[in-house]
């Protein structure tokens, strides 16, 4: 029996007695994993929403673009240029979008590398009775 995966928080792996949620997955022939068992308290409803951007690179990129678009659309015209007669959908707004996108991409890269929780070998080799 090989290939089983155990999904849980670091708190679950560190402490002997806790109520954290953990999931046991078994591999299938199609390369997917089947949920075999779950124990602990239920997963929170917002976990799927907050972890969606970190699912893969494409979803992270799409999330950064959506957040940048929302920020750009919220900026009033008088903060973009000195001329008050410009249209709302001007080329200035497109330029601001790309400047904010560059900033958000840099901030996202910094946050992922600087504050990402990397798992250590000692955490994985922790003896735990399941």
N, CA, C and O atoms as a printed pandas DataFrame, in Angstrom:
     atom_number atom_name residue_name chain_id  residue_number  x_coord  y_coord  z_coord
0              1         N          UNK        A               1    0.855   -1.165    0.000
1              2        CA          UNK        A               1    0.000    0.000    0.000
2              3         C          UNK        A               1    0.900    1.226    0.000
3              4         O          UNK        A               1    1.545    1.544    0.999
4              5         N          UNK        A               2    0.930    1.906   -1.138
5              6        CA          UNK        A               2    1.786    3.072   -1.290
6              7         C          UNK        A               2    0.974    4.237   -1.824
7              8         O          UNK        A               2   -0.121    4.071   -2.360
8              9         N          UNK        A               3    1.538    5.404   -1.662
9             10        CA          UNK        A               3    0.985    6.584   -2.293
10            11         C          UNK        A               3   -0.098    7.295   -1.507
11            12         O          UNK        A               3   -0.672    8.257   -2.017
12            13         N          UNK        A               4   -0.406    6.867   -0.288
13            14        CA          UNK        A               4   -1.428    7.542    0.501
14            15         C          UNK        A               4   -0.917    8.919    0.905
15            16         O          UNK        A               4    0.266    9.089    1.199
16            17         N          UNK        A               5   -1.807    9.890    0.918
17            18        CA          UNK        A               5   -1.463   11.258    1.297
18            19         C          UNK        A               5   -2.327   11.667    2.482
19            20         O          UNK        A               5   -3.516   11.352    2.541
20            21         N          UNK        A               6   -1.716   12.365    3.410
21            22        CA          UNK        A               6   -2.411   12.873    4.576
22            23         C          UNK        A               6   -2.341   14.388    4.531
23            24         O          UNK        A               6   -1.254   14.964    4.505
24            25         N          UNK        A               7   -3.494   15.030    4.523
25            26        CA          UNK        A               7   -3.574   16.478    4.423
26            27         C          UNK        A               7   -4.045   17.031    5.756
27            28         O          UNK        A               7   -5.107   16.654    6.252
28            29         N          UNK        A               8   -3.264   17.916    6.330
29            30        CA          UNK        A               8   -3.634   18.534    7.595
30            31         C          UNK        A               8   -2.792   19.769    7.834
31            32         O          UNK        A               8   -1.829   20.028    7.112
32            33         N          UNK        A               9   -3.155   20.519    8.837
33            34        CA          UNK        A               9   -2.396   21.721    9.180
34            35         C          UNK        A               9   -1.146   21.327    9.957
35            36         O          UNK        A               9   -1.021   20.190   10.410
36            37         N          UNK        A              10   -0.230   22.266   10.106
37            38        CA          UNK        A              10    0.991   21.980   10.857
38            39         C          UNK        A              10    0.678   21.724   12.328
39            40         O          UNK        A              10    1.377   20.960   12.994
40            41         N          UNK        A              11   -0.360   22.358   12.824
41            42        CA          UNK        A              11   -0.765   22.130   14.216
42            43         C          UNK        A              11   -1.194   20.675   14.419
43            44         O          UNK        A              11   -0.961   20.094   15.479
44            45         N          UNK        A              12   -1.820   20.094   13.400
45            46        CA          UNK        A              12   -2.250   18.705   13.486
46            47         C          UNK        A              12   -1.049   17.766   13.611
47            48         O          UNK        A              12   -1.096   16.794   14.364
48            49         N          UNK        A              13    0.016   18.051   12.880
49            50        CA          UNK        A              13    1.175   17.178   12.899
50            51         C          UNK        A              13    2.056   17.393   14.125
51            52         O          UNK        A              13    2.792   16.485   14.513
52            53         N          UNK        A              14    2.000   18.560   14.738
53            54        CA          UNK        A              14    2.856   18.856   15.883
54            55         C          UNK        A              14    2.339   18.298   17.190
55            56         O          UNK        A              14    3.109   17.745   17.975
56            57         N          UNK        A              15    1.061   18.431   17.433
57            58        CA          UNK        A              15    0.501   18.105   18.742
58            59         C          UNK        A              15   -0.135   16.724   18.742
59            60         O          UNK        A              15   -0.679   16.269   17.736
60            61         N          UNK        A              16   -0.052   16.068   19.895
61            62        CA          UNK        A              16   -0.646   14.736   20.026
62            63         C          UNK        A              16   -2.170   14.808   20.068
63            64         O          UNK        A              16   -2.851   14.155   19.277
64            65         N          UNK        A              17   -2.690   15.589   20.975
65            66        CA          UNK        A              17   -4.138   15.696   21.157
66            67         C          UNK        A              17   -4.615   17.042   20.620
67            68         O          UNK        A              17   -4.358   18.080   21.229
68            69         N          UNK        A              18   -5.296   17.026   19.504
69            70        CA          UNK        A              18   -5.901   18.246   18.995
70            71         C          UNK        A              18   -7.137   17.896   18.191
71            72         O          UNK        A              18   -7.382   16.733   17.870
72            73         N          UNK        A              19   -7.897   18.903   17.877
73            74        CA          UNK        A              19   -9.155   18.701   17.168
74            75         C          UNK        A              19   -9.086   19.224   15.739
75            76         O          UNK        A              19  -10.120   19.448   15.110
76            77         N          UNK        A              20   -7.880   19.419   15.224
77            78        CA          UNK        A              20   -7.720   19.924   13.864
78            79         C          UNK        A              20   -8.213   18.902   12.843
79            80         O          UNK        A              20   -8.176   17.696   13.086
80            81         N          UNK        A              21   -8.665   19.393   11.717
81            82        CA          UNK        A              21   -9.161   18.534   10.650
82            83         C          UNK        A              21   -7.999   17.936    9.871
83            84         O          UNK        A              21   -7.004   18.609    9.602
84            85         N          UNK        A              22   -8.133   16.680    9.517
85            86        CA          UNK        A              22   -7.150   16.007    8.671
86            87         C          UNK        A              22   -7.897   15.118    7.683
87            88         O          UNK        A              22   -8.973   14.602    7.983
88            89         N          UNK        A              23   -7.308   14.949    6.501
89            90        CA          UNK        A              23   -7.922   14.172    5.438
90            91         C          UNK        A              23   -6.936   13.121    4.951
91            92         O          UNK        A              23   -5.749   13.406    4.789
92            93         N          UNK        A              24   -7.424   11.906    4.716
93            94        CA          UNK        A              24   -6.611   10.824    4.198
94            95         C          UNK        A              24   -7.043   10.536    2.765
95            96         O          UNK        A              24   -8.215   10.257    2.511
96            97         N          UNK        A              25   -6.094   10.605    1.826
97            98        CA          UNK        A              25   -6.374   10.385    0.413
98            99         C          UNK        A              25   -5.643    9.139   -0.070
99           100         O          UNK        A              25   -4.528    8.851    0.364
100          101         N          UNK        A              26   -6.291    8.397   -0.981
101          102        CA          UNK        A              26   -5.688    7.221   -1.609
102          103         C          UNK        A              26   -5.575    7.487   -3.110
103          104         O          UNK        A              26   -6.474    8.094   -3.693
104          105         N          UNK        A              27   -4.493    7.047   -3.743
105          106        CA          UNK        A              27   -4.338    7.289   -5.183
106          107         C          UNK        A              27   -5.265    6.404   -6.011
107          108         O          UNK        A              27   -5.570    5.276   -5.622
108          109         N          UNK        A              28   -5.706    6.919   -7.146
109          110        CA          UNK        A              28   -6.531    6.145   -8.082
110          111         C          UNK        A              28   -5.699    5.819   -9.323
111          112         O          UNK        A              28   -4.574    6.298   -9.464
112          113         N          UNK        A              29   -6.242    5.024  -10.199
113          114        CA          UNK        A              29   -5.537    4.661  -11.428
114          115         C          UNK        A              29   -5.439    5.816  -12.415
115          116         O          UNK        A              29   -4.592    5.794  -13.308
116          117         N          UNK        A              30   -6.291    6.823  -12.268
117          118        CA          UNK        A              30   -6.313    7.954  -13.189
118          119         C          UNK        A              30   -5.368    9.072  -12.774
119          120         O          UNK        A              30   -5.316   10.110  -13.433
120          121         N          UNK        A              31   -4.622    8.877  -11.697
121          122        CA          UNK        A              31   -3.698    9.901  -11.228
122          123         C          UNK        A              31   -4.327   10.873  -10.250
123          124         O          UNK        A              31   -3.660   11.807   -9.806
124          125         N          UNK        A              32   -5.586   10.683   -9.902
125          126        CA          UNK        A              32   -6.267   11.522   -8.925
126          127         C          UNK        A              32   -6.159   10.885   -7.552
127          128         O          UNK        A              32   -5.565    9.819   -7.393
128          129         N          UNK        A              33   -6.736   11.546   -6.569
129          130        CA          UNK        A              33   -6.769   11.002   -5.221
130          131         C          UNK        A              33   -8.204   10.932   -4.736
131          132         O          UNK        A              33   -9.008   11.823   -5.009
132          133         N          UNK        A              34   -8.518    9.865   -4.015
133          134        CA          UNK        A              34   -9.849    9.625   -3.487
134          135         C          UNK        A              34   -9.820    9.862   -1.983
135          136         O          UNK        A              34   -8.935    9.370   -1.283
136          137         N          UNK        A              35  -10.802   10.625   -1.492
137          138        CA          UNK        A              35  -10.887   10.904   -0.063
138          139         C          UNK        A              35  -11.369    9.651    0.666
139          140         O          UNK        A              35  -12.508    9.216    0.493
140          141         N          UNK        A              36  -10.494    9.088    1.473
141          142        CA          UNK        A              36  -10.810    7.855    2.192
142          143         C          UNK        A              36  -11.476    8.133    3.535
143          144         O          UNK        A              36  -12.486    7.519    3.879
144          145         N          UNK        A              37  -10.896    9.067    4.292
145          146        CA          UNK        A              37  -11.393    9.306    5.643
146          147         C          UNK        A              37  -11.049   10.723    6.060
147          148         O          UNK        A              37  -10.024   11.267    5.648
148          149         N          UNK        A              38  -11.901   11.318    6.874
149          150        CA          UNK        A              38  -11.576   12.611    7.468
150          151         C          UNK        A              38  -11.931   12.566    8.938
151          152         O          UNK        A              38  -12.914   11.939    9.331
152          153         N          UNK        A              39  -11.135   13.227    9.740
153          154        CA          UNK        A              39  -11.405   13.265   11.166
154          155         C          UNK        A              39  -11.064   14.642   11.685
155          156         O          UNK        A              39  -10.408   15.435   11.009
156          157         N          UNK        A              40  -11.516   14.912   12.887
157          158        CA          UNK        A              40  -11.361   16.235   13.466
158          159         C          UNK        A              40  -12.598   17.063   13.212
159          160         O          UNK        A              40  -13.628   16.554   12.770
160          161         N          UNK        A              41  -12.483   18.339   13.496
161          162        CA          UNK        A              41  -13.631   19.219   13.262
162          163         C          UNK        A              41  -13.766   19.529   11.780
163          164         O          UNK        A              41  -12.828   19.330   11.008
164          165         N          UNK        A              42  -14.914   20.008   11.394
165          166        CA          UNK        A              42  -15.216   20.282    9.991
166          167         C          UNK        A              42  -14.355   21.422    9.461
167          168         O          UNK        A              42  -13.932   22.301   10.212
168          169         N          UNK        A              43  -14.104   21.393    8.163
169          170        CA          UNK        A              43  -13.380   22.481    7.523
170          171         C          UNK        A              43  -14.251   23.732    7.496
171          172         O          UNK        A              43  -15.473   23.645    7.375
172          173         N          UNK        A              44  -13.629   24.866    7.608
173          174        CA          UNK        A              44  -14.359   26.136    7.558
174          175         C          UNK        A              44  -14.805   26.412    6.126
175          176         O          UNK        A              44  -14.156   25.977    5.175
176          177         N          UNK        A              45  -15.908   27.132    5.975
177          178        CA          UNK        A              45  -16.473   27.399    4.657
178          179         C          UNK        A              45  -15.581   28.332    3.851
179          180         O          UNK        A              45  -15.577   28.265    2.622
180          181         N          UNK        A              46  -14.834   29.191    4.508
181          182        CA          UNK        A              46  -14.025   30.158    3.794
182          183         C          UNK        A              46  -12.654   29.609    3.389
183          184         O          UNK        A              46  -11.902   30.302    2.704
184          185         N          UNK        A              47  -12.313   28.391    3.792
185          186        CA          UNK        A              47  -11.015   27.820    3.431
186          187         C          UNK        A              47  -10.884   27.632    1.918
187          188         O          UNK        A              47   -9.816   27.866    1.353
188          189         N          UNK        A              48  -11.959   27.213    1.270
189          190        CA          UNK        A              48  -11.914   27.020   -0.193
190          191         C          UNK        A              48  -11.740   28.357   -0.915
191          192         O          UNK        A              48  -11.039   28.428   -1.924
192          193         N          UNK        A              49  -12.363   29.396   -0.411
193          194        CA          UNK        A              49  -12.261   30.708   -1.051
194          195         C          UNK        A              49  -10.873   31.302   -0.857
195          196         O          UNK        A              49  -10.292   31.842   -1.799
196          197         N          UNK        A              50  -10.341   31.208    0.347
197          198        CA          UNK        A              50   -9.039   31.811    0.604
198          199         C          UNK        A              50   -7.884   31.024   -0.007
199          200         O          UNK        A              50   -6.829   31.596   -0.279
200          201         N          UNK        A              51   -8.062   29.752   -0.222
201          202        CA          UNK        A              51   -6.971   28.969   -0.801
202          203         C          UNK        A              51   -7.079   28.843   -2.321
203          204         O          UNK        A              51   -6.173   28.291   -2.944
204          205         N          UNK        A              52   -8.153   29.335   -2.936
205          206        CA          UNK        A              52   -8.300   29.239   -4.384
206          207         C          UNK        A              52   -7.177   29.932   -5.151
207          208         O          UNK        A              52   -6.689   29.362   -6.127
208          209         N          UNK        A              53   -6.739   31.140   -4.760
209          210        CA          UNK        A              53   -5.641   31.761   -5.512
210          211         C          UNK        A              53   -4.352   30.947   -5.470
211          212         O          UNK        A              53   -3.564   31.024   -6.412
212          213         N          UNK        A              54   -4.113   30.188   -4.438
213          214        CA          UNK        A              54   -2.887   29.417   -4.322
214          215         C          UNK        A              54   -3.003   28.023   -4.913
215          216         O          UNK        A              54   -2.114   27.193   -4.722
216          217         N          UNK        A              55   -4.068   27.761   -5.616
217          218        CA          UNK        A              55   -4.281   26.444   -6.211
218          219         C          UNK        A              55   -3.221   26.133   -7.263
219          220         O          UNK        A              55   -2.643   25.047   -7.257
220          221         N          UNK        A              56   -2.966   27.065   -8.155
221          222        CA          UNK        A              56   -1.892   26.937   -9.142
222          223         C          UNK        A              56   -1.519   28.340   -9.611
223          224         O          UNK        A              56   -2.096   29.330   -9.159
224          225         N          UNK        A              57   -0.557   28.414  -10.514
225          226        CA          UNK        A              57   -0.053   29.715  -10.953
226          227         C          UNK        A              57   -1.112   30.509  -11.708
227          228         O          UNK        A              57   -1.183   31.730  -11.568
228          229         N          UNK        A              58   -1.934   29.835  -12.503
229          230        CA          UNK        A              58   -2.942   30.532  -13.299
230          231         C          UNK        A              58   -3.990   31.201  -12.417
231          232         O          UNK        A              58   -4.387   32.334  -12.688
232          233         N          UNK        A              59   -4.442   30.525  -11.375
233          234        CA          UNK        A              59   -5.451   31.125  -10.500
234          235         C          UNK        A              59   -4.864   32.281   -9.697
235          236         O          UNK        A              59   -5.560   33.256   -9.412
236          237         N          UNK        A              60   -3.587   32.176   -9.332
237          238        CA          UNK        A              60   -2.939   33.287   -8.636
238          239         C          UNK        A              60   -2.841   34.500   -9.549
239          240         O          UNK        A              60   -3.122   35.623   -9.131
240          241         N          UNK        A              61   -2.442   34.273  -10.798
241          242        CA          UNK        A              61   -2.342   35.362  -11.768
242          243         C          UNK        A              61   -3.714   35.985  -12.034
243          244         O          UNK        A              61   -3.833   37.208  -12.109
244          245         N          UNK        A              62   -4.742   35.158  -12.175
245          246        CA          UNK        A              62   -6.094   35.662  -12.405
246          247         C          UNK        A              62   -6.605   36.468  -11.213
247          248         O          UNK        A              62   -7.276   37.484  -11.393
248          249         N          UNK        A              63   -6.293   36.025  -10.007
249          250        CA          UNK        A              63   -6.711   36.750   -8.811
250          251         C          UNK        A              63   -6.033   38.113   -8.726
251          252         O          UNK        A              63   -6.676   39.105   -8.384
252          253         N          UNK        A              64   -4.749   38.166   -9.031
253          254        CA          UNK        A              64   -4.036   39.445   -9.002
254          255         C          UNK        A              64   -4.603   40.392  -10.057
255          256         O          UNK        A              64   -4.739   41.587   -9.798
256          257         N          UNK        A              65   -4.933   39.880  -11.231
257          258        CA          UNK        A              65   -5.527   40.728  -12.274
258          259         C          UNK        A              65   -6.901   41.241  -11.844
259          260         O          UNK        A              65   -7.221   42.409  -12.064
260          261         N          UNK        A              66   -7.715   40.377  -11.231
261          262        CA          UNK        A              66   -9.049   40.816  -10.787
262          263         C          UNK        A              66   -8.952   41.876   -9.692
263          264         O          UNK        A              66   -9.685   42.865   -9.717
264          265         N          UNK        A              67   -8.058   41.674   -8.740
265          266        CA          UNK        A              67   -7.890   42.662   -7.665
266          267         C          UNK        A              67   -7.378   43.978   -8.231
267          268         O          UNK        A              67   -7.823   45.047   -7.814
268          269         N          UNK        A              68   -6.450   43.910   -9.173
269          270        CA          UNK        A              68   -5.930   45.124   -9.808
270          271         C          UNK        A              68   -7.022   45.853  -10.579
271          272         O          UNK        A              68   -7.096   47.081  -10.537
272          273         N          UNK        A              69   -7.867   45.112  -11.281
273          274        CA          UNK        A              69   -8.965   45.743  -12.023
274          275         C          UNK        A              69   -9.941   46.434  -11.074
275          276         O          UNK        A              69  -10.411   47.535  -11.364
276          277         N          UNK        A              70  -10.245   45.807   -9.959
277          278        CA          UNK        A              70  -11.167   46.422   -8.991
278          279         C          UNK        A              70  -10.555   47.688   -8.405
279          280         O          UNK        A              70  -11.242   48.699   -8.261
280          281         N          UNK        A              71   -9.275   47.641   -8.069
281          282        CA          UNK        A              71   -8.606   48.833   -7.531
282          283         C          UNK        A              71   -8.592   49.947   -8.566
283          284         O          UNK        A              71   -8.851   51.104   -8.236
284          285         N          UNK        A              72   -8.291   49.609   -9.819
285          286        CA          UNK        A              72   -8.230   50.616  -10.874
286          287         C          UNK        A              72   -9.588   51.239  -11.133
287          288         O          UNK        A              72   -9.679   52.444  -11.370
288          289         N          UNK        A              73  -10.635   50.447  -11.093
289          290        CA          UNK        A              73  -11.979   50.993  -11.330
290          291         C          UNK        A              73  -12.463   51.863  -10.177
291          292         O          UNK        A              73  -13.344   52.701  -10.370
292          293         N          UNK        A              74  -11.913   51.684   -8.996
293          294        CA          UNK        A              74  -12.333   52.484   -7.838
294          295         C          UNK        A              74  -11.629   53.840   -7.764
295          296         O          UNK        A              74  -12.062   54.712   -7.011
296          297         N          UNK        A              75  -10.566   54.033   -8.521
297          298        CA          UNK        A              75   -9.828   55.296   -8.482
298          299         C          UNK        A              75  -10.609   56.359   -9.257
299          300         O          UNK        A              75  -10.931   56.153  -10.427
300          301         N          UNK        A              76  -10.916   57.488   -8.625
301          302        CA          UNK        A              76  -11.631   58.543   -9.349
302          303         C          UNK        A              76  -10.717   59.244  -10.367
303          304         O          UNK        A              76   -9.491   59.175  -10.273
304          305         N          UNK        A              77  -11.343   59.919  -11.338
305          306        CA          UNK        A              77  -10.597   60.579  -12.408
306          307         C          UNK        A              77   -9.661   61.666  -11.891
307          308         O          UNK        A              77   -8.562   61.827  -12.420
308          309         N          UNK        A              78  -10.070   62.409  -10.876
309          310        CA          UNK        A              78   -9.250   63.526  -10.430
310          311         C          UNK        A              78   -7.976   63.065   -9.722
311          312         O          UNK        A              78   -7.100   63.885   -9.446
312          313         N          UNK        A              79   -7.854   61.769   -9.422
313          314        CA          UNK        A              79   -6.600   61.254   -8.892
314          315         C          UNK        A              79   -5.668   60.775   -9.995
315          316         O          UNK        A              79   -4.483   60.547   -9.747
316          317         N          UNK        A              80   -6.183   60.620  -11.201
317          318        CA          UNK        A              80   -5.370   60.131  -12.313
318          319         C          UNK        A              80   -4.591   61.251  -12.989
319          320         O          UNK        A              80   -3.378   61.141  -13.165
320          321         N          UNK        A              81   -5.275   62.331  -13.371
321          322        CA          UNK        A              81   -4.643   63.443  -14.105
322          323         C          UNK        A              81   -5.187   64.757  -13.564
323          324         O          UNK        A              81   -6.161   64.787  -12.811
324          325         N          UNK        A              82   -4.539   65.833  -13.965
325          326        CA          UNK        A              82   -4.993   67.152  -13.518
326          327         C          UNK        A              82   -6.189   67.648  -14.326
327          328         O          UNK        A              82   -6.992   68.432  -13.820
328          329         N          UNK        A              83   -6.316   67.200  -15.573
329          330        CA          UNK        A              83   -7.432   67.644  -16.409
330          331         C          UNK        A              83   -8.723   67.000  -15.907
331          332         O          UNK        A              83   -8.806   65.780  -15.766
332          333         N          UNK        A              84   -9.712   67.822  -15.646
333          334        CA          UNK        A              84  -10.980   67.314  -15.104
334          335         C          UNK        A              84  -11.939   66.857  -16.198
335          336         O          UNK        A              84  -12.950   66.222  -15.897
336          337         N          UNK        A              85  -11.646   67.166  -17.465
337          338        CA          UNK        A              85  -12.586   66.872  -18.548
338          339         C          UNK        A              85  -12.402   65.499  -19.174
339          340         O          UNK        A              85  -13.087   65.212  -20.157
340          341         N          UNK        A              86  -11.549   64.651  -18.690
341          342        CA          UNK        A              86  -11.308   63.361  -19.347
342          343         C          UNK        A              86  -12.448   62.397  -19.062
343          344         O          UNK        A              86  -13.149   62.507  -18.056
344          345         N          UNK        A              87  -12.611   61.452  -19.974
345          346        CA          UNK        A              87  -13.633   60.423  -19.799
346          347         C          UNK        A              87  -13.180   59.424  -18.741
347          348         O          UNK        A              87  -11.998   59.313  -18.417
348          349         N          UNK        A              88  -14.170   58.700  -18.214
349          350        CA          UNK        A              88  -13.846   57.681  -17.213
350          351         C          UNK        A              88  -13.014   56.566  -17.824
351          352         O          UNK        A              88  -12.071   56.091  -17.192
352          353         N          UNK        A              89  -13.338   56.138  -19.036
353          354        CA          UNK        A              89  -12.621   55.059  -19.718
354          355         C          UNK        A              89  -11.551   55.638  -20.631
355          356         O          UNK        A              89  -11.598   55.426  -21.842
356          357         N          UNK        A              90  -10.609   56.348  -20.089
357          358        CA          UNK        A              90   -9.543   56.942  -20.887
358          359         C          UNK        A              90   -8.309   56.034  -20.877
359          360         O          UNK        A              90   -8.245   55.042  -20.151
360          361         N          UNK        A              91   -7.340   56.409  -21.702
361          362        CA          UNK        A              91   -6.098   55.626  -21.747
362          363         C          UNK        A              91   -5.286   55.793  -20.475
363          364         O          UNK        A              91   -4.423   54.967  -20.178
364          365         N          UNK        A              92   -5.550   56.848  -19.723
365          366        CA          UNK        A              92   -4.858   57.021  -18.441
366          367         C          UNK        A              92   -5.200   55.871  -17.490
367          368         O          UNK        A              92   -4.344   55.369  -16.762
368          369         N          UNK        A              93   -6.452   55.474  -17.514
369          370        CA          UNK        A              93   -6.883   54.384  -16.628
370          371         C          UNK        A              93   -6.206   53.067  -17.011
371          372         O          UNK        A              93   -5.875   52.265  -16.138
372          373         N          UNK        A              94   -6.001   52.841  -18.303
373          374        CA          UNK        A              94   -5.306   51.631  -18.749
374          375         C          UNK        A              94   -3.847   51.666  -18.292
375          376         O          UNK        A              94   -3.304   50.651  -17.855
376          377         N          UNK        A              95   -3.218   52.834  -18.394
377          378        CA          UNK        A              95   -1.842   52.981  -17.927
378          379         C          UNK        A              95   -1.728   52.756  -16.427
379          380         O          UNK        A              95   -0.802   52.093  -15.958
380          381         N          UNK        A              96   -2.671   53.309  -15.682
381          382        CA          UNK        A              96   -2.685   53.097  -14.230
382          383         C          UNK        A              96   -2.904   51.629  -13.901
383          384         O          UNK        A              96   -2.313   51.105  -12.957
384          385         N          UNK        A              97   -3.759   50.957  -14.685
385          386        CA          UNK        A              97   -3.995   49.523  -14.464
386          387         C          UNK        A              97   -2.685   48.738  -14.565
387          388         O          UNK        A              97   -2.395   47.905  -13.707
388          389         N          UNK        A              98   -1.898   48.999  -15.604
389          390        CA          UNK        A              98   -0.655   48.257  -15.776
390          391         C          UNK        A              98    0.378   48.615  -14.709
391          392         O          UNK        A              98    1.152   47.751  -14.295
392          393         N          UNK        A              99    0.407   49.861  -14.259
393          394        CA          UNK        A              99    1.323   50.228  -13.178
394          395         C          UNK        A              99    0.939   49.543  -11.870
395          396         O          UNK        A              99    1.804   49.045  -11.151
396          397         N          UNK        A             100   -0.334   49.517  -11.567
397          398        CA          UNK        A             100   -0.790   48.846  -10.349
398          399         C          UNK        A             100   -0.601   47.338  -10.473
399          400         O          UNK        A             100   -0.297   46.672   -9.484
400          401         N          UNK        A             101   -0.778   46.791  -11.679
401          402        CA          UNK        A             101   -0.559   45.362  -11.903
402          403         C          UNK        A             101    0.895   44.980  -11.647
403          404         O          UNK        A             101    1.164   43.950  -11.030
404          405         N          UNK        A             102    1.825   45.791  -12.110
405          406        CA          UNK        A             102    3.241   45.521  -11.852
406          407         C          UNK        A             102    3.523   45.559  -10.354
407          408         O          UNK        A             102    4.232   44.700   -9.831
408          409         N          UNK        A             103    2.968   46.554   -9.666
409          410        CA          UNK        A             103    3.158   46.639   -8.212
410          411         C          UNK        A             103    2.557   45.428   -7.505
411          412         O          UNK        A             103    3.194   44.843   -6.630
412          413         N          UNK        A             104    1.343   45.051   -7.878
413          414        CA          UNK        A             104    0.679   43.913   -7.230
414          415         C          UNK        A             104    1.406   42.598   -7.509
415          416         O          UNK        A             104    1.481   41.740   -6.630
416          417         N          UNK        A             105    1.939   42.427   -8.712
417          418        CA          UNK        A             105    2.715   41.206   -9.021
418          419         C          UNK        A             105    3.965   41.147   -8.154
419          420         O          UNK        A             105    4.307   40.088   -7.629
420          421         N          UNK        A             106    4.646   42.271   -8.002
421          422        CA          UNK        A             106    5.831   42.309   -7.147
422          423         C          UNK        A             106    5.498   42.049   -5.693
423          424         O          UNK        A             106    6.207   41.308   -5.012
424          425         N          UNK        A             107    4.414   42.659   -5.208
425          426        CA          UNK        A             107    4.007   42.439   -3.823
426          427         C          UNK        A             107    3.587   40.992   -3.595
427          428         O          UNK        A             107    3.869   40.425   -2.539
428          429         N          UNK        A             108    2.921   40.391   -4.570
429          430        CA          UNK        A             108    2.517   38.988   -4.454
430          431         C          UNK        A             108    3.732   38.072   -4.443
431          432         O          UNK        A             108    3.797   37.138   -3.643
432          433         N          UNK        A             109    4.687   38.329   -5.317
433          434        CA          UNK        A             109    5.905   37.507   -5.344
434          435         C          UNK        A             109    6.666   37.645   -4.030
435          436         O          UNK        A             109    7.145   36.650   -3.485
436          437         N          UNK        A             110    6.782   38.863   -3.520
437          438        CA          UNK        A             110    7.482   39.071   -2.251
438          439         C          UNK        A             110    6.761   38.358   -1.108
439          440         O          UNK        A             110    7.392   37.687   -0.291
440          441         N          UNK        A             111    5.448   38.505   -1.057
441          442        CA          UNK        A             111    4.689   37.882    0.026
442          443         C          UNK        A             111    4.787   36.361   -0.034
443          444         O          UNK        A             111    4.914   35.710    1.003
444          445         N          UNK        A             112    4.730   35.787   -1.233
445          446        CA          UNK        A             112    4.773   34.316   -1.334
446          447         C          UNK        A             112    6.142   33.785   -0.937
447          448         O          UNK        A             112    6.230   32.754   -0.271
448          449         N          UNK        A             113    7.204   34.463   -1.329
449          450        CA          UNK        A             113    8.530   33.957   -0.992
450          451         C          UNK        A             113    8.934   34.296    0.446
451          452         O          UNK        A             113    9.588   33.493    1.112
452          453         N          UNK        A             114    8.548   35.474    0.921
453          454        CA          UNK        A             114    8.992   35.901    2.245
454          455         C          UNK        A             114    8.167   35.282    3.367
455          456         O          UNK        A             114    8.717   34.902    4.400
456          457         N          UNK        A             115    6.874   35.177    3.180
457          458        CA          UNK        A             115    6.013   34.721    4.269
458          459         C          UNK        A             115    5.381   33.367    4.021
459          460         O          UNK        A             115    4.505   32.948    4.778
460          461         N          UNK        A             116    5.802   32.680    2.985
461          462        CA          UNK        A             116    5.264   31.345    2.708
462          463         C          UNK        A             116    5.688   30.378    3.797
463          464         O          UNK        A             116    6.828   30.403    4.261
464          465         N          UNK        A             117    4.769   29.535    4.193
465          466        CA          UNK        A             117    5.069   28.564    5.238
466          467         C          UNK        A             117    5.652   27.315    4.597
467          468         O          UNK        A             117    4.926   26.489    4.042
468          469         N          UNK        A             118    6.955   27.189    4.678
469          470        CA          UNK        A             118    7.611   26.008    4.140
470          471         C          UNK        A             118    7.636   24.935    5.210
471          472         O          UNK        A             118    7.906   25.211    6.379
472          473         N          UNK        A             119    7.355   23.722    4.803
473          474        CA          UNK        A             119    7.367   22.627    5.760
474          475         C          UNK        A             119    8.787   22.127    5.933
475          476         O          UNK        A             119    9.560   22.092    4.976
476          477         N          UNK        A             120    9.127   21.745    7.132
477          478        CA          UNK        A             120   10.476   21.288    7.406
478          479         C          UNK        A             120   10.517   19.769    7.461
479          480         O          UNK        A             120    9.483   19.111    7.577
480          481         N          UNK        A             121   11.714   19.225    7.377
481          482        CA          UNK        A             121   11.906   17.784    7.441
482          483         C          UNK        A             121   11.526   17.266    8.819
483          484         O          UNK        A             121   10.988   16.166    8.946
484          485         N          UNK        A             122   11.804   18.054    9.847
485          486        CA          UNK        A             122   11.470   17.604   11.200
486          487         C          UNK        A             122    9.962   17.506   11.397
487          488         O          UNK        A             122    9.487   16.664   12.160
488          489         N          UNK        A             123    9.216   18.354   10.719
489          490        CA          UNK        A             123    7.762   18.280   10.817
490          491         C          UNK        A             123    7.235   17.036   10.115
491          492         O          UNK        A             123    6.323   16.379   10.617
492          493         N          UNK        A             124    7.804   16.708    8.952
493          494        CA          UNK        A             124    7.350   15.538    8.225
494          495         C          UNK        A             124    7.748   14.240    8.934
495          496         O          UNK        A             124    7.009   13.258    8.867
496          497         N          UNK        A             125    8.888   14.217    9.604
497          498        CA          UNK        A             125    9.367   13.007   10.271
498          499         C          UNK        A             125    8.864   12.899   11.709
499          500         O          UNK        A             125    9.370   12.084   12.480
500          501         N          UNK        A             126    7.901   13.690   12.066
501          502        CA          UNK        A             126    7.345   13.663   13.406
502          503         C          UNK        A             126    6.594   12.340   13.619
503          504         O          UNK        A             126    5.755   11.956   12.804
504          505         N          UNK        A             127    6.901   11.662   14.702
505          506        CA          UNK        A             127    6.202   10.404   15.011
506          507         C          UNK        A             127    4.849   10.724   15.608
507          508         O          UNK        A             127    4.742   11.427   16.613
508          509         N          UNK        A             128    3.837   10.205   14.984
509          510        CA          UNK        A             128    2.476   10.498   15.427
510          511         C          UNK        A             128    1.662    9.221   15.298
511          512         O          UNK        A             128    1.747    8.533   14.281
512          513         N          UNK        A             129    0.879    8.901   16.309
513          514        CA          UNK        A             129    0.022    7.728   16.262
514          515         C          UNK        A             129   -1.303    8.119   15.647
515          516         O          UNK        A             129   -2.017    8.970   16.176
516          517         N          UNK        A             130   -1.631    7.493   14.525
517          518        CA          UNK        A             130   -2.902    7.811   13.858
518          519         C          UNK        A             130   -3.895    6.781   14.215
519          520         O          UNK        A             130   -5.040    6.845   13.767
